[in-house]
Amino acid sequence: MPRVVSDDGTTANGSSLIHETVREGARTAATAALEDEANACIAELADQRDTYGRRLVVRNGYRRPRKVTTAAEVVEVKAPRVNHKRVDEATGERKRFSPAILPPWCRKSPPPPWRWSSGLSSPFSGGGGP
């Protein structure tokens, strides 16, 4: 899609065209890798069926968008959902699909309820903060 660039090299929202291109490329690559990993998981377990002949592992839409920090910048990606109906015999819990390239700790967390820059000590500095 063509973009309008001003004389100083910025786009309508104020960022440079190269910056937007790199960000879009990082988002596209992360999304494609997540799709490939989900499709590989489903294909690997496609032969597992329940007593009614239905698959135990199927696609189920997308998770809510996450902000992921990449080498280029923080980008927003949507991870595909995989519905596992398989049960672990040892624990009795349902198995889950968790993408290796987007583990739960990788998402951008909200800021803490207190502000370390407000003069309070950080809990990691050994000071007497909250």
N, C-alpha and C positions, 0 to 999 in steps of 0.2 A: 504494500500500500504506500503510495507516494506521500511524503511529508513536506510541508512548507518550512523552509529554513530561511532565517533572516540573514542579513549581511554579516553579522558577527558569528555565524555558525550555530546559533541556538534555535531550537524549535519553539512551537507555540507555548509549551509549558515551562520554558526557560532552561532546559538541559540541552547538552550538545547532541548532535545526531549520532556521533560515534558512541556516546555513553548510552543512548537509548538502544542502539543496535547491539551492543555487548550485553546489556541487560536482557533484551528479548532473546538473544541467543542462549544465554545461561538458563533462562526460564524454559525455553523450548527443549534444551538438552536434558534438563532435570525431569521434565514432564515425560519425555520419550523414554528415559531410563526407568522411571516408575512404571509406565505402561508395559514395557518389556518384561520387567521383573514380575508384575502381576500376571501377565499372560503366560510366562514360563511356569509359574506356580500352578496355575489352573491347568495347563497342558500336562504337567507332571502328574497331577492327581486326577486326571479326567476319567480314569478307569474305576475309581472308587465310587460305589453306588450304595444307596440305602436299600431297604427291603422292598421298596416300591419301584426300584429301578431309576430313581432320580439321583443326579450327581450330588456328592457331598460338598464339593467346592465349586462355587459359582461367583461371577461378578455381581456386584451390588451397587452400582453407581460410583460416586466419588465422595471422599471426605471433604470437610470444609477446607477452604484454602489456608495454607500455612505460609508464613514468611520464613524463608530459609536463607542463611548467609552463605553465599558462594564467593569464589575468588573475585568475581566481577562486582557484586553488590548484593544487597538483600533483595531477593525476588520472591514472588508469591507463586506457589505451585499447588495443584490439586492432586492428591494421591488417590488412586483408584481403591475402591473397597472390594475386598474379597470375603465372601461369606463362607466360613468354615463350619460345617456341621459335624466334623469329625470330633470324637471325644477321646481324650487321653485316658487310657485304662488305669494308669498309676494314680492319677489325681482325680479323675472324674470330671475334669474341666474341659471345655471346648478349646480346641487348638485355634490359634490366631495367625493371621498373616501380618507380618511386620516387615516393611521393606528394609533391606540392608543399607540402601543408600540414603534413607531418611528415617533414622531411628527416632524414638520419642524425645530424646534429649536434644535433638538437633534443631527443633523449632525455636523460634524467637519467643522468649518469655516476656510477660509484662513486667514493667518496672516494679521494684519493691515498694511497699506502702510508705516507707520512710525515705527521705532523700539524704544520701550521704553527703551531698554538696551543701547542705544547709547548716554546716558547722558541727554536725554530730559525727562521731567516729564510726567507721565501718566496723561491722562485726568481725572482719578479718584482720583488722589492724591491731587488735589487742587493746583497743581503747574502751571506754565505758559507754558505748552507744547502746541503742535499744536491742 
